[in-house]
């Protein structure tokens, strides 16, 4: 992917973070999302549909919401 691909915004956080996942939480999530393997692809399609400017603005809004 190019550096300007909106999909680049689907796999990064505006802040460093540690994720703590509980097995029970994963079980509930998997029950609600019958095809969890599709989530990354759905996110990429959404980002590409919205475009680079939208994704940049969304990230900027997270950084300025202090």
Secondary structure, DSSP 8 states (H G I E B T S, - for coil): --TT-GGGGGS--SS-------HHHHHHHHHH-TTGGGHHHHHHHHHHHH-HHHHHHHHHHHHT--
